[in-house]
């Protein structure tokens, strides 16, 4: 099941043997996956329409084909059973946001329950890929300069010398974000298996 989820979400061809070999450890990602599903299902199925991993995979396919969010909403609405529920649009949006979080490890959409203190982003139009590119697009500041940091520059020394505490995060949008009012905590995205999988696509 883990292989099917990874391969379907990210378009990879990971085999059970690959996972067993330990080349890339997906345990951290699946902890995140479980946490996100538990949060989405906290109050039963009142806020999402997905009921299984297969439902997640089907929505992920639509997102990966760069379908516009509004088209995904129409597609998902056509698959829901009759009679329609009052909060159908909320359930559809909740499902799409859940799958977007699982695909890109960015806190997308509103959570009905729970507060993380992390950056939360709203995807409302265009394809997810187009939206992410727009969000992360920023001009490079050091284009003409080569900056080489010495070996002494490490997370441990950053804390010891500058008094900055490292706070690990599963939200890619929080990477290198200062997390406290006094700028003494910096978030570091630490899910290496996710990054390696995206690089090898």
RAFENNOR-V146375 format. One record per pair of residues at least 6 apart in sequence whose ideal C-beta (glycine too) atoms are under 8 Angstrom apart, sorted by sequence separation. I is the first residue (numbers start at 1). J is the second residue. If there is no record, write none. Layout:
i->[I/I]
j->[J/J]
//
This chain:
i->[6/7/18/45/49/50/85/100/101/125/158/159/169/179/189/7/19/40/41/101/159/178/179/6/40/67/80/100/101/123/126/158/178/179/50/62/63/100/107/111/177/178/40/62/110/176/177/3/77/80/97/98/107/109/155/176/3/80/97/107/108/110/167/175/176/3/59/62/96/97/107/108/109/174/175/62/107/108/109/121/175/77/94/106/108/174/3/73/76/93/171/2/59/172/94/167/169/171/73/76/164/165/166/167/168/169/170/6/73/76/164/165/166/167/168/169/170/163/164/165/167/168/169/170/164/166/168/6/73/100/2/72/104/103/97/106/49/69/2/5/100/104/158/49/63/155/59/63/59/63/135/49/60/64/47/55/59/63/46/49/56/60/47/48/49/56/60/47/46/49/50/45/48/49/56/9/47/48/5/9/50/4/8/50/48/5/9/118/1/5/8/119/121/4/8/11/118/40/69/119/9/69/70/116/118/119/69/118/68/69/40/68/69/119/68/69/67/37/66/36/66/69/117/66/63/66/107/36/47/63/105/106/36/46/105/106/107/105/106/107/104/33/43/118/42/43/40/42/39/42/32/39/39/29/105/105/105/9/10/9/32/28/32/28/29/28/28/29/28/29/27/28/26/25/24/24/24/12/10/10/12/12/11/6/10]
j->[12/13/24/51/55/56/91/106/107/131/164/165/175/185/195/14/26/47/48/108/166/185/186/14/48/75/88/108/109/131/134/166/186/187/59/71/72/109/116/120/186/187/50/72/120/186/187/14/88/91/108/109/118/120/166/187/15/92/109/119/120/122/179/187/188/16/72/75/109/110/120/121/122/187/188/76/121/122/123/135/189/92/109/121/123/189/19/89/92/109/187/19/76/189/112/185/187/189/92/95/183/184/185/186/187/188/189/26/93/96/184/185/186/187/188/189/190/184/185/186/188/189/190/191/186/188/190/29/96/123/26/96/128/128/123/132/76/96/30/33/128/132/186/80/96/188/95/99/96/100/173/88/99/103/87/95/99/103/87/91/98/102/90/91/92/99/103/91/91/94/95/91/94/95/102/56/94/95/53/57/98/53/57/99/98/56/60/169/53/57/60/171/173/57/61/64/171/94/123/173/64/124/125/171/173/174/125/174/125/126/98/126/127/177/127/128/127/98/127/98/128/131/179/129/127/130/171/101/112/128/170/171/102/112/171/172/173/172/173/174/172/102/112/187/112/113/111/113/111/114/105/113/114/105/189/191/194/102/103/103/170/170/191/190/191/191/192/193/193/194/193/194/193/193/193/196/197/197/197/198/200/201/201/197/201]
//
